[in-house]
Amino acid sequence: MFPPAGMRKGAMGSSEACDATADVSRASDETTYVTAIDATNDIAPAHDKEKHNARCTYRHRARLASADAEETHDRRIGSALQATNGTAAVTPFTVFQNTRGATFTTPGSGLTQAPISGGTVDIAPGVGGLQGSLSALNASYATAFATFSPNRLFVPLDSTITDGTFSVPGTGGTVPATVSGFGVVFTDVDLAGSSSLQFFDTQGNSLGIFSAPCGSGATCSSTNGTLSFLGVLFTSEQIARVRVINGNTALGPDDNPAGGVDVVALDDFLFAEPRAVPAPAGLTLLGLGLVGVIAQSWLRKRDV
């Protein structure tokens, strides 16, 4: 999913060190160096290739499995492996803030890790009755969605927007950080342009908007239970914030692509190791200058 660093936007290619071939989506800024690759239907080959390339490109790789995960040398993260219950929707979603340096928010009522069916924990406390799964919200979701990493998906409720920010792992979100690459597994993307990733730098400038491919392939059609992947790796810019759009309609109504309604859920999030945002050069020089002034003052006192 993330090919080796060094590919220029608009190019297709491979690396001798990390064999990868990528379909490239363009960022809005023509000077941006970025490579994006996507995969549809059987995304496992792209996923396996990403794992290889990530090891070549990064010292560490963080994988946010919105569903089930175990601690491994690949730093796959999430909740308990094979978990069957969901989590009550909350925002901000801080489950992985300290351990993996990722915090997620939504303008909706909250973000939840939820099984497609089953489950005894209410994922939507604001809705009457027990909503233990996505299919409890709408029975048609039992066949509309599929998981890449069983058994749960990651979704915002009452919104299609998920915003992610990064911090140095182990700091509880107090030390801002950036990442060089980020990718998402989508499930049941039926309409072109309905789902996307948008990236921002530390100044809030957009680094581009990239559309997720339809699960059915290049020719979009209504196909339930499909998976698709979009990942973007920047070779110079650093990602401070990402906005994930899952479909054009929040969960609740039937998925109806023919009627223009595309309800989409999310599975794995994958991103590079968060690195602390460096202090501006001016502040660094100011800090050194203050150290010098303090040192001189201390020496004068010693002379006296």
N, C-alpha and C positions, 0 to 999 in steps of 0.2 A: 504494500500500500504506500509506503514512503520509499521511493527509490533513492539511490545514492545522491549526496550533495553534488552540486556542480552542473546540473542540467539547467540550461536556460529556458525560460518560458517560451513556448511555441515550438520547442524541439521535441523530437521523439528519439529515444536512444537507449543505450544500455551501458553498463559499467563492467569492466573486466573483473573488478574486485567483488562487485555485488550485481550479479546478472539481473537486470530488470528492464522491461519494456513498458512504456507508459503512454496512455492516451492523455493528451495535455489539454487542460482548460485554461483560458486566459484570464489573468487578473485585469482590473480596470486600468492600472498604471503600467504603461508599456516598458518602464524601466525596471519593473519588479522582476527579480529572478525567482522563479517558482516552478515547481513541477507538480502536477496533479494527476493521479491515476484513479480509475474507477473500475468496478467489476460488477457484473450482474449475474443473476441466477446462481450458478455454483461459484460462490466467492471464495471457497477454501483455497484454491491455488494462489489467488492474489494475497490472501491472508498469510499463507505460508511464506510467500515471497517477501512480504513485508517484514515478517519476523527475521528472515535472513538479512535483509537490507538494513533493518534497524540495528542489528548487532554490528554491522559494518560501519554504519553512520554514527551511532551514538554509543557512549559507554554504557548507558542504561536505557531501557525502554519502559514506559509506564503504560499499562493497558487498563483502562477503566471498563471493566465488564459491568454494564449496568445491571446485569443479572448476577449469576453465580460465579464465584471465583475462589481460588485458593492461592496461597502465597507460593510463588515459584521464582526461579532465577530470572524469569522474564518479567517479573513484577506485575503479574496479572492480578488485578484488584477488583473487589466487589464485596459481596456478602458471602455467606456460607455456601460452600459448594453444594449444588443440587437443592438449594433452598426452595421451598414450595409456597411460603407465605410472602405476601407483599409488605410494603412499608407505607405508613400513613403519609399522604402527600404533604410536603413542607417546602418552604422557601425562606431563606437559602437552604440548599441541600449541602450539608457539610460532612457527610459520611467519609469522604475521601480527602478532606481538606488537610488534615495533619499528616496522614499516612502517605498521600500521593501528591499533595499540593494542588488540588483542583476543587474549586467551589462553584456550584451551579445555582442559578436563580431563574425565576420565570415571572412575568407579569401576571400569570394565571394564579390559581389557588394553591398550587404546589407541584412538586416533582415527586414521583413515586417509582419505586422498583416493584413491578407487579407481574405475577404469573398471568398467562393467557387465560387459564381456567383453574378452578379450584381455589384454595387459599381461604384462610379463616380470619385474617387480619383485615380490618376495614381500610382500604387504600384511599377512600374519599369520605372522610367523616362528615363533610358538609352535605352529602347526599343521603336522603332517607334510606334506612335499611342497611344491611351488610353488603358492601361492595368489596368482595375479597379478591377480585380478579378483573381483567379487562373485559372478559366476556360477561361479567356481571353488570358492567356498564352498558354493554350492548351485546346481545347473544351472537350477532354475526361476526364479532371479532374473534370467535373461536376458530374460524377458518380463514379469516382475512389476514391474520398475522402469523409469523413463524419466528422462532428464535435461532440465532446462530450459536449462542452459548446458553443452553437450557439452565434454569427454567423460566427466567424472568426477563421482562423488557423494561426500558426506562422511558418514561413519558411525562410531559407536563399536562396538568389538568386545567381546563378552561383557557387554554392558550396553545399556540403552536410554536412558541418561542422558548428556547433554552439558552441562557447566556452563561458562558464559562470564563472564569478568571483563574490565574495561576499564582502560586506562592511556593516558596522553598519548602519542601517536605520537612516535617518535624517542627515547624514554627507556628503551627496553628493559624496559618493565614496571615501572619503579621509581616512577613517579608515578601513583597511583590516579586514576581518572577515572570519570565517569558519562556515560550517554547518555540522550536523551529518547525515543528510539524504536528498535524492533528488530523484525525480521520474518524469517521462514524460509519457503522453498519446500520442501514435503514431497512425496514420491512414494509412491504406493500406500497412502494412508490408506483403509482399508476399513471400520473400525468406529468408531462415534461415541465420542468421549472417549478413544481409544487414544493420541492424540498431542496434545501441548500445549506451551505456553510459560508459565513462572512467573517473575515478576520480583520482585527484592528491592532495597530501598534501601540506603544506606550503613550503616544500623544492623542490617541483616539482617531487617528487617520485610518480610513479603510484600506486594506491591502487587497481587496477584491472579493467578489461574490462568485461562488462556484456552485453549480446545480448538480444535485445527486441524480444518477441515472435511474431510469425506470427499471423495476425488477424484471420486466418482461424482455428487456434488451433495448437495442437502438430504436426499434419501432414500439412506442409505448402502447400498451393495451392493458385491459383490466384482467389481472391474473393474481388470485389470492395466494398468500403464503410465500411470496417471493422475497428474496434478499438482494440488496445492492449496497455497494460500498463507494464512498468518496473519501480520498485522503489527499492532503496538500502538504508539500514540504517546501519551505522557503530556504534559500541558500544565503541570503544576506539579511533580510528583514526578520524581526522576531515578533511572535504573536503574543500580545498581552491579554487579548480578549477574543473570544469566538462566539458567534451567534449561530445557533443551530435552528433551522426551520424544518419541522416535521409535518409536511402536508399543508394543505390550504384550509383545513377545517379541524378544529379541536375535537378530541375524542368525545363521543356522545352519539351523533347521528350515524346512520348506515354509511358505509363506504360506497359511493355512487359516482364513479368516474364519468359515466355517460351523462350524468347530470352536473358535472363539474365539481363534484365533491371528492376530494382525495384525503382520506384519513390514514395517517402514517405513524408508526411507532419506531422506537430506536432500540438498538441493542448495544454492541460493544463500542466504546470510545477508546481510541488509541492516540497517545501523544508522546512527544519526546520528553526527556527529563527536564523539569522546570529549573531554570537558571536564574539566579538573583539579578534584578535589574541594576546595572551599574550606575553609580552616582555620576551626575553630570561633571564634566571636566572642571568647570568653574568652581563647583562645590569642593571638589577634591583639592584644588589649588588653595582655596580659602582655608580648608582644614589644615593643610600643611603650613600655611602662613600663620595660623593661630598657634600651631604647635611651636613654630619658631619664636613667636613673640613670648609665649609662656616660658620657653626655655631660656631666652635672654633675660627675662625678668627674674627667673629663678637664679641665674648666674650672678646677676647684679646684687641680689639679696645675699648670696653667699659671699661676694666680695666685701660687702659692708660688714 
